[in-house]
Amino acid sequence: MKVLLIVAAVVLAAAAEDVDESKLVPLPEEIGKLLTVKQECAKKIAISEETLKKLETDEFPVTDETEAQARCFLEGIGILNDEGKFDKEGFVLSLESLIPEDKIQEIVDKCYDEEGTALELSKCVKQELDAIASG
């Protein structure tokens, strides 16, 4: 079983597909939720399969479609609040079920940017998850 990408991994969920699950501590029900949110957003946004696959790699094309997918996903998992702003607490909570506790603050410090875009956050989290998995 492969693990999410937080970003995201869209992108948080997409990131999981490339992460070594032995380095992470996911809860299976959480992974299922993330993948469900990713799929629901893909349908809602009508993102192309080709573009979705790019988000699952390190390409992260910056388009209205990919930003909408990332925003939908982050809203669905509680990283964006009702006002569309990044919710730092929600961000930490989303990571708690995916990675070892000692890595959470490191990712929050590196990736959390209240003014950043959903796609930027997703890309950063995916890169950090990949680094944890390979390290």
N, C-alpha and C positions, 0 to 999 in steps of 0.2 A: 504494500500500500504506500502510496506516495503522499506527501504532506503538503499542505498549502504554503502557497504564497499568499503570507500576508501578505502586501501591497500589496497576487495580487493581485495579490498579488493580482476584480480583474486580476488584479495584479497581485494582490496578496494571495488570492486563491491560486492564481497561475504560478506564483513562486513556489508553492508547495510541490508542484509536480517535478521540480528540479532539485529538491532538497533531500538530503540523506536523512531519513526518518530516525535513524539510530542516534543522531545528534540532537534530536528534538524530543519534546515530551507532549505530543498532542493527545487530546481526548478524542476518540473516534466520533462522538456525537458532534463535537465542534467542527471537525473536518467536514462532516456531512453537511452541516449548516453552511459553512463557507462555500462549499461547492454548489449547494443549492442557490445561494444568493448570487454567485457568479453566473450560473446558468439563467436564472430569472432576469438578471440585468442584461445579459447578452440578448435575450429575447425582446426585452423591453426597448433596448437601444437599437436593436436590429443590426448589431455589429457583424461584420462579415467574418466567416470562419477563418479566413486568411489573416485578417487583422487581429483576431483573438489569439491565434497561434503566435503572432509576433509579440504580443504582450506576455506570452508564456516563455519567451526567450529574453534576451537582453536588448532587443531592438527598441521597444517602447516608442513607436512612432507618435509624434505629437500632432494630434488632429482633434477636431471637435468630437468625433466618434470615440476615440480612446479616452479622452478626458471625461466624457459622459459615462462611459463604462466604469472608469475608476471611481467617479463620484457616486454613481449608483451603488457600487459594491461597498464603498466606505460608509455610505449612509445605511446600507443594509446590515452592516456588522457593528454599527454604533460608533464609528470613528468620526463621523460628521454628525453634528447635532441638528436639531430642528431648523435652525437658522442657516444651515449649510456651512457652519464654521467648524474647524477642527476641534474635537473634544479630547484634550490631552488625557483625561481620566479614561475615556472610552478607548483611546489608543493603547494605554497601558493594559487595560482589561482584555483587549483583543489579543495582546501578545502573551498574556499569562498562560493561556491554554496551549500555546504553540512552542514556546522556547523555555529553556532553563531560566529560572528566576534571576540568576546572576548576569544574564545577558540583556535583560529587559531595559534597564536604565541606559546601558550603552547604546542600544538602538534608538531609544527615545531621544537621547541627547544628540545623536547624529542625524536622525531623520525628521524629528518633529519641528515643523516650521509653521506657525500660525498663519502666515501669509502665503505659504506655498500652495501649489495646486495638488489636487488629488493624485494626478499622474506622477508628479514629482515624489510625493510621499510613497506611493506604491513602488516606484522604481528603487528608491532608497531602501525600503524594507526588503524587497526581493534581493538586492545586492547583499544586504547584511545577513539575511537568512542563508544565502549561498555561501557566504564567508564562514558562518558558523558550521554549516554542513561540511565544508571542505577542510576546516581547521581542526 
